[in-house]
Amino acid sequence: MNQIKVAKIVRCASAALAVLLSMAVIALIPAIRSAGTLDTDGWFLLASGRVVVESGIPSTNPFTAIAGQGIVLQQWLHDTWLYLCWKGAGYAGVAVSVAVPAALALWAYTGTVSRLARNARHPWAPLLIGALGFTLMASYLSIRPSLWTAALLFVAISSCLDWRRGADKRCLFALPVVSLLSVNLQAALWPLPAAAAVCFLLPEEGEFESSNTCEALRAWSQSRLPLLAAIAGMAAESLVNPYAIDGSLYVLRSLGAASYGGVILELKPVWAMPEAAPFWCVVVLAASASCALARRFPPRWLLAFWLASAIAGALAVRCLWITWTVSFLIVAVSAGRKDELEPRTHRLLIAGRLALSLVLALSVINSGLYSTEPETSGVESGWYGIDADMGQIVEALGDNPGRIWAEDATVMNYLEWAGVPVTYDMRPEIWSEAIAGDSAANDYRHYVDSLESGYGHLREDGWAWAIVMDSHGKRLEKACPGARKTASGRGYTLYRL
C-alpha cells in the first residue's frame, strides 16, 4: 500500500514538474518575441560577412578611410553565415537564422544539466532546471555570435563529464574541435570552453584518500594526462584561424582598449548597472541555497568554474549569461539522486530536450519574422525600411566624406553596410592599436572624449560631418553656427560642419 502511495506521489510530482516546465517555456515565448532577433550590430556583421564572401577574409580594414589600418574579424565565420542567410532570404532570413544556434545551445545546455542531475525518479526535473537556466539567454537571442559560444561551451563540459564518468578518452576528441569552431565563430570567447576543461583537472573528492600521498598524486596525474593533452590541443587549434596568433590572442589585444571611457555598457560591472545587479544576486543566492538545502556540495571542477563565472559576470555585464547558466548547473547537481539513468528515463530526457529545442527554434523564427515588420516599434524593428530611410544621408556623404561624428554610434554600423568609409565604430577590431596598428588615427577615443565636450567642440576637433537626432538639431545649430543641414532620415539629421 505504501508503495502504491509513493508511486502516486511520484506521478503527481512528475506531472506538476511537467506543468511547470510548460509554463516556463510559454513564459519564454513572449520574452523572445519582445526582444526580437535583429539588432543594430547586425549592420557591421552583415558588412563583414559580405566582405568575406565577395573578397575573402581581410587583413586590412575595408570599412575605414584610414589607409593601412589592420583588422581582425574575430567572428568572420558567423558573419559569413549571416550574410549567406541575407542573400537567401533577405532580412527575414537573417532574423530567423538565430533559430539554429539557439536550438543547438539549448540542446547542449539541457544535455549538460541532464548529465549532472542524474535523477531517474523525476525525469522532468533536469528539463525544468534547463529551461529556467536558459531563460536569461533570451536577451542574447540576437544575431550576435554569443549563442554559438554558449552551445560550444556546454558541448565541452558534456564531453568532459562523459570522459570523467566513463574514462573513455575518445570523448575528449571533441575539445579541440570546440576550440577550432569557437575561435572562428567568436575569437574573443574561445578561452571560455578551455577554462571549463581546465577546471576538470582539479582532484575530486576521494582521489587523495589513500594513505600513500605520492601514489595518489601519481594516479591523479596519470588520469589527467588525456585531458591535459586535449587542452593542449585546444590551445593549438585556437591558432587555426585566418589571423593565427592575432586571432587566438584577440581578447588580450582588445580588452584594454575596449574599456576606454566606459561607454560600452556591456563591459561595465554589475554594480554600475542597477538593472543588472539583481540578476547576478538572485542567481548566486539560488545556487548557494540549493546546495544548502540539499546538503550537497558540487564537484570541485564545477565549484571552481562557478566561482570564476560569478566573478566574470560581476566584472562585466556581458558575461552575466555565463554566471546565470553555470549557477543553474549547481542547482542541477543539488537535484540529483542517482548516478545512472534507467533507459526509460533517458529516452524521456532526450524527447524532452528535443521538444524544448523545437519550441525555442519555432519561437525564435516567430520573433525574427516579427522583428522585420515595418509597423513594429523600436530602433531594431523595420529593417526593410532602413535602407530607404537612410538613403539621403548615405548619398549626401558620398564616397570620401572625411571624419563623421554620430551622436548614436550604432549609425556607424549602417554606414559600414552602406559602403561609406568611417574612421571609428564600437568594435575593438576596428580601432584598437594592438590590432589596427600604429597607423590608426584612433578616432574612437576622440569620439568618446567628444561625448563630454558638447556640440560646440565638434568643429574645432576636426569633424567634417555630424549626425544627430532630429530632436537635437536646433541645439547643434546653436552650438555650431554655420552648420548646414544636408539630409535626414530614420530620425537622424546630417549636418555639414
C-alpha positions as a printed Julia matrix, in Angstrom:
497×3 Matrix{Float64}:
  0.0    0.0     0.0
  2.83   2.37    0.85
  4.49   1.61   -2.47
  1.28   2.47   -4.31
  1.05   5.78   -2.46
  4.69   6.54   -3.23
  4.11   5.75   -6.89
  1.11   8.08   -6.99
  3.09  10.83   -5.31
  5.92  10.38   -7.82
  3.47  10.52  -10.74
  1.84  13.66   -9.33
  5.22  15.28   -8.76
  6.3   14.45  -12.32
  3.04  15.86  -13.7
  3.46  19.02  -11.64
  7.02  19.45  -12.88
  5.82  18.9   -16.45
  3.25  21.65  -15.99
  5.87  23.99  -14.52
  8.18  23.18  -17.43
  5.44  24.01  -19.93
  4.71  27.26  -18.1
  8.4   28.18  -18.2
  8.54  27.61  -21.96
  5.29  29.5   -22.54
  6.63  32.39  -20.47
  9.81  32.36  -22.56
  7.99  32.83  -25.88
  6.73  36.41  -25.3
 10.13  37.33  -23.86
 11.75  36.18  -27.09
  9.11  37.93  -29.17
  9.6   41.23  -27.36
 13.39  41.0   -27.6
 13.43  40.26  -31.3
 16.48  38.82  -33.03
 17.75  41.73  -35.12
 19.89  44.43  -33.53
 21.9   47.38  -34.73
 25.19  45.49  -34.51
 23.86  43.42  -37.36
 24.84  46.01  -39.96
 28.52  45.53  -39.23
 28.13  41.74  -39.07
 26.43  41.72  -42.46
 29.01  44.09  -43.91
 31.92  41.95  -42.75
 30.17  38.79  -43.99
 29.76  40.42  -47.38
 33.47  41.27  -47.46
 34.4   37.66  -46.65
 32.09  36.2   -49.29
 32.96  38.66  -52.05
 36.63  39.44  -51.38
 37.95  36.9   -48.9
 38.96  37.32  -45.28
 40.57  40.77  -44.94
 43.75  41.66  -43.07
 43.36  45.41  -43.66
 40.26  47.31  -42.61
 37.82  47.51  -45.56
 35.47  49.92  -43.77
 37.76  52.79  -42.89
 39.06  55.87  -44.69
 42.42  55.4   -42.92
 44.96  53.68  -45.16
 46.89  50.71  -43.81
 44.73  50.06  -40.76
 44.73  46.41  -39.7
 41.69  44.38  -38.7
 40.81  41.07  -37.06
 37.3   39.91  -37.96
 37.05  37.82  -34.84
 33.63  36.4   -35.81
 34.2   36.0   -39.55
 32.58  32.56  -39.79
 29.42  33.71  -38.04
 29.28  36.85  -40.19
 29.57  34.72  -43.33
 26.67  32.61  -42.11
 24.55  35.72  -41.59
 25.37  37.22  -44.97
 24.54  33.98  -46.78
 21.2   33.93  -44.93
 20.62  37.5   -46.13
 21.49  36.51  -49.69
 18.98  33.67  -49.5
 16.02  35.3   -47.75
 16.78  38.94  -47.01
 16.45  40.39  -43.53
 13.86  37.76  -42.61
 16.46  35.09  -43.33
 18.97  36.89  -41.11
 16.46  37.14  -38.26
 15.34  33.5   -38.32
 18.92  32.25  -38.73
 19.2   32.62  -34.96
 16.96  29.56  -34.58
 19.85  27.24  -35.45
 22.41  28.35  -32.81
 19.59  28.88  -30.28
 18.35  25.31  -30.64
 21.89  23.94  -30.53
 22.69  25.98  -27.42
 19.55  24.82  -25.6
 20.17  21.2   -26.62
 23.77  21.33  -25.36
 22.76  23.1   -22.15
 19.92  20.75  -21.22
 22.25  17.85  -22.03
 24.78  19.15  -19.53
 22.05  19.65  -16.93
 20.77  16.09  -17.54
 24.25  14.68  -17.01
 24.57  16.49  -13.7
 21.02  15.82  -12.41
 21.05  12.03  -12.68
 17.55  11.6   -11.28
 15.53   8.64  -12.57
 12.52   9.28  -10.36
 11.87  12.82  -11.62
 12.8   12.93  -15.3
 11.24  16.36  -15.75
 13.43  17.96  -13.1
 16.55  18.41  -15.27
 14.41  19.73  -18.13
 12.77  22.25  -15.84
 16.14  23.35  -14.49
 17.47  23.57  -18.04
 14.52  25.67  -19.22
 14.8   28.07  -16.29
 18.58  28.22  -16.56
 18.35  29.14  -20.21
 15.77  31.91  -19.73
 18.31  34.71  -19.4
 19.72  33.7   -22.77
 16.51  35.11  -24.29
 18.2   38.5   -24.08
 21.05  37.07  -26.19
 18.73  35.71  -28.87
 20.04  38.16  -31.42
 22.19  37.83  -34.49
 25.37  38.17  -32.45
 27.52  35.01  -32.12
 27.0   34.55  -28.35
 24.66  31.58  -28.87
 27.28  29.65  -30.82
 29.68  30.24  -27.94
 27.11  29.03  -25.4
 26.48  25.85  -27.4
 30.19  25.08  -27.69
 30.8   25.78  -24.0
 28.26  23.18  -22.9
 29.4   20.69  -25.52
 32.87  20.96  -23.96
 31.51  20.47  -20.43
 29.37  17.5   -21.51
 32.36  15.88  -23.22
 34.46  16.27  -20.08
 31.64  14.82  -17.95
 31.33  11.8   -20.24
 35.08  11.27  -20.07
 35.11  11.59  -16.29
 32.3    9.08  -15.81
 33.36   6.51  -18.39
 37.09   7.24  -18.66
 36.68   6.98  -22.44
 39.43   9.11  -23.97
 37.52   9.42  -27.25
 35.09  11.84  -25.55
 37.93  14.35  -25.3
 38.43  14.46  -29.07
 35.55  16.92  -29.13
 37.54  19.56  -27.2
 39.98  20.62  -29.96
 37.04  20.72  -32.39
 35.19  23.0   -29.98
 38.21  25.29  -29.82
 38.56  25.35  -33.6
 34.91  26.37  -34.05
 35.0   28.84  -31.16
 37.97  30.84  -32.37
 36.41  31.25  -35.82
 32.86  31.96  -34.64
 33.8   34.32  -31.79
 37.52  34.52  -31.11
 37.04  36.72  -28.07
 35.46  33.86  -26.12
 37.3   30.76  -27.31
 39.14  30.59  -23.94
 35.79  30.02  -22.19
 35.36  26.3   -23.02
 39.1   25.86  -22.48
 38.74  27.3   -18.97
 35.89  24.89  -18.26
 38.07  21.97  -19.38
 40.96  23.17  -17.2
 38.69  23.03  -14.14
 38.27  19.26  -14.7
 41.96  18.88  -13.89
 41.15  19.53  -10.23
 41.09  16.46   -7.97
 37.68  15.19   -7.0
 36.55  14.07   -3.58
 38.17  10.79   -2.59
 41.06  10.91   -5.05
 43.59  11.64   -2.3
 42.13   9.5     0.45
 44.9    6.96    0.03
 47.41   6.83    2.87
 50.2    6.93    0.3
 50.15  10.52   -0.88
 52.78  10.03   -3.58
 50.91   7.09   -5.05
 47.62   9.04   -5.0
 49.29  12.01   -6.65
 50.8    9.78   -9.33
 47.43   8.16  -10.02
 45.74  11.55  -10.24
 48.33  12.96  -12.62
 48.19   9.91  -14.88
 44.39  10.04  -15.01
 44.52  13.67  -16.13
 47.06  13.18  -18.93
 44.39  12.62  -21.64
 42.57  15.77  -20.57
 45.82  17.73  -20.43
 46.61  16.6   -23.97
 43.12  17.66  -25.1
 43.56  21.1   -23.51
 46.91  21.48  -25.29
 45.05  20.54  -28.46
 42.51  23.29  -27.74
 45.31  25.85  -27.45
 46.88  24.59  -30.69
 43.54  24.66  -32.54
 42.97  28.25  -31.46
 45.77  29.17  -33.86
 43.86  27.64  -36.76
 42.1   30.82  -37.81
 42.74  33.35  -40.6
 44.72  35.61  -38.25
 46.74  32.92  -36.44
 48.21  34.31  -33.2
 46.33  37.6   -33.58
 43.03  35.73  -33.64
 43.98  33.49  -30.75
 45.05  36.42  -28.58
 42.22  38.7   -29.7
 40.71  39.13  -26.25
 44.07  40.14  -24.73
 44.76  42.62  -27.53
 41.35  44.25  -27.44
 40.14  44.2   -23.84
 42.07  47.18  -22.56
 41.17  49.39  -25.49
 37.51  48.35  -25.34
 37.19  49.67  -21.8
 38.27  53.21  -22.72
 35.8   55.79  -21.45
 33.41  53.16  -20.14
 30.88  53.9   -22.89
 30.34  50.26  -23.89
 27.61  49.3   -21.43
 28.19  45.56  -21.7
 31.7   45.95  -20.33
 30.55  47.71  -17.17
 30.45  45.86  -13.82
 27.11  44.87  -12.34
 27.4   47.42   -9.53
 27.49  50.17  -12.16
 24.26  48.94  -13.75
 21.4   48.72  -11.21
 19.14  46.89  -13.67
 21.64  44.02  -14.0
 22.74  43.64  -10.37
 19.54  41.85   -9.18
 20.01  39.1   -11.79
 23.52  38.42  -10.53
 22.47  38.41   -6.88
 19.41  36.21   -7.38
 21.18  33.5    -9.32
 24.19  33.35   -6.99
 21.87  33.09   -3.99
 19.76  30.45   -5.75
 22.81  28.29   -6.41
 24.03  28.67   -2.84
 20.59  27.96   -1.36
 20.06  24.84   -3.48
 23.32  23.33   -2.19
 22.48  24.27    1.39
 19.01  22.73    1.21
 20.26  19.55   -0.44
 23.31  19.42    1.86
 25.46  18.66   -1.16
 28.48  20.47   -2.48
 29.04  20.49   -6.23
 32.11  18.75   -7.67
 35.27  20.76   -7.32
 35.56  21.42  -11.05
 32.07  22.89  -11.11
 32.62  24.91   -7.95
 35.79  26.43   -9.42
 34.13  27.22  -12.74
 31.08  28.67  -10.98
 33.23  30.98   -8.86
 35.11  32.12  -11.97
 31.85  32.71  -13.85
 30.39  34.66  -10.91
 33.45  36.92  -10.86
 33.33  37.36  -14.64
 29.63  38.26  -14.52
 30.25  40.75  -11.73
 33.09  42.46  -13.6
 31.31  42.68  -16.97
 27.59  42.55  -17.66
 28.44  40.91  -20.98
 29.39  37.77  -19.01
 26.22  37.67  -16.91
 24.76  34.88  -19.04
 27.73  32.7   -18.06
 27.08  33.32  -14.34
 23.4   32.56  -14.81
 23.68  29.32  -16.78
 26.55  27.89  -14.72
 24.67  28.68  -11.49
 21.81  26.51  -12.69
 24.31  23.69  -13.2
 24.89  23.97   -9.46
 21.12  23.68   -8.95
 21.11  20.58  -11.18
 23.77  18.91   -9.03
 21.74  19.5    -5.89
 18.66  17.99   -7.55
 20.36  14.73   -8.46
 19.73  11.44   -6.69
 21.2    8.55   -8.67
 24.38   8.01  -10.62
 22.79   6.12  -13.5
 19.65   6.68  -15.53
 17.17   3.97  -16.45
 16.66   3.56  -20.22
 13.08   4.85  -19.99
 14.17   7.95  -18.13
 16.97   8.54  -20.61
 14.51   8.36  -23.51
 12.21  10.83  -21.75
 15.06  13.26  -21.28
 16.08  13.02  -24.94
 12.47  13.58  -26.04
 12.1   16.49  -23.64
 15.29  18.16  -24.83
 14.18  17.75  -28.44
 10.78  19.26  -27.64
 12.36  22.21  -25.79
 14.78  22.91  -28.63
 11.98  22.7   -31.2
  9.75  25.09  -29.25
 12.63  27.52  -28.82
 13.53  27.37  -32.51
  9.93  28.0   -33.57
  9.68  30.88  -31.09
 12.84  32.45  -32.46
 11.57  32.11  -36.02
  8.32  33.77  -34.98
 10.25  36.52  -33.22
 12.56  37.02  -36.17
  9.72  37.45  -38.62
  8.0   39.8   -36.17
 11.08  41.98  -35.79
 11.31  42.61  -39.54
  7.79  44.06  -39.8
  7.91  47.8   -40.59
  4.96  48.61  -38.36
  6.65  47.34  -35.2
  8.22  49.93  -32.94
 11.82  50.33  -31.83
 15.19  51.0   -33.43
 15.74  47.31  -34.05
 12.49  46.89  -35.99
 11.55  47.53  -39.55
 14.88  46.64  -41.15
 13.24  46.58  -44.55
 12.68  50.34  -44.4
 16.04  51.45  -43.02
 17.86  51.19  -46.34
 15.4   53.56  -47.97
 15.13  55.89  -44.95
 18.9   56.38  -44.68
 19.44  56.71  -48.43
 19.58  60.51  -48.45
 22.22  60.61  -45.71
 24.35  58.0   -47.47
 24.09  59.83  -50.8
 24.99  63.18  -49.23
 28.11  61.75  -47.57
 29.46  60.37  -50.83
 32.42  58.09  -51.37
 35.07  60.06  -49.45
 33.3   62.09  -46.76
 36.12  62.53  -44.26
 35.56  62.35  -40.49
 31.95  61.65  -39.47
 30.67  62.21  -35.93
 27.44  60.43  -34.99
 25.51  61.06  -31.78
 24.34  57.45  -31.92
 27.42  55.32  -32.54
 25.3   52.5   -33.99
 24.69  54.72  -37.06
 28.28  53.97  -37.99
 27.34  50.29  -38.32
 24.81  51.11  -41.01
 27.27  53.37  -42.84
 29.69  50.44  -42.99
 26.97  48.3   -44.55
 26.15  51.12  -46.99
 29.78  51.34  -48.08
 30.55  54.76  -46.55
 34.16  54.92  -45.21
 34.26  55.61  -41.45
 37.05  56.35  -39.01
 35.65  54.61  -35.92
 32.92  52.39  -34.57
 32.32  50.45  -31.33
 34.4   47.35  -32.15
 37.96  46.86  -30.88
 38.98  45.04  -34.07
 38.45  48.34  -35.87
 40.3   50.8   -33.67
 42.45  49.06  -31.02
 46.08  49.99  -31.65
 47.19  46.46  -30.82
 45.09  45.23  -33.75
 44.81  48.2   -36.11
 48.48  49.13  -35.84
 50.28  52.45  -35.39
 48.65  53.92  -38.49
 45.28  54.07  -36.73
 44.01  57.62  -36.18
 42.13  56.38  -33.11
 39.03  58.42  -33.8
 37.18  56.18  -31.36
 38.95  57.79  -28.42
 38.36  61.23  -29.92
 34.69  60.33  -30.25
 34.43  59.14  -26.63
 36.14  62.32  -25.44
 33.78  64.43  -27.54
 30.71  63.0   -25.79
 31.6   65.05  -22.72
 32.68  68.17  -24.63
 29.36  69.01  -26.25
 28.45  70.0   -29.8
 30.46  73.23  -29.64
 33.79  71.39  -29.86
 32.97  69.27  -32.9
 34.24  71.74  -35.49
 37.42  72.65  -33.64
 38.12  68.94  -33.12
 38.15  68.49  -36.89
 34.91  66.58  -37.52
 33.59  67.24  -41.03
 30.07  65.89  -40.52
 27.68  65.42  -37.6
 24.7   63.06  -37.49
 22.35  63.93  -34.64
 18.83  63.02  -33.64
 16.15  65.21  -35.2
 15.12  66.47  -31.76
 18.68  67.75  -31.11
 19.11  69.6   -34.4
 18.43  73.09  -33.03
 20.9   72.51  -30.2
 23.64  71.66  -32.69
 22.79  74.66  -34.9
 23.08  76.93  -31.87
 26.37  75.39  -30.71
 27.87  75.31  -34.23
 26.88  78.49  -36.12
 27.09  77.93  -39.84
 26.43  74.18  -39.64
 24.44  73.28  -42.76
 21.6   70.77  -42.69
 22.25  68.42  -45.6
 19.97  65.38  -45.33
 17.77  63.46  -42.94
 16.27  60.02  -42.46
 15.24  57.46  -39.85
 15.05  60.09  -37.13
 18.53  61.49  -37.79
 19.75  64.69  -39.41
 23.07  65.11  -41.22
 24.93  68.42  -40.84
 27.95  69.66  -42.73
 30.2   71.37  -40.17
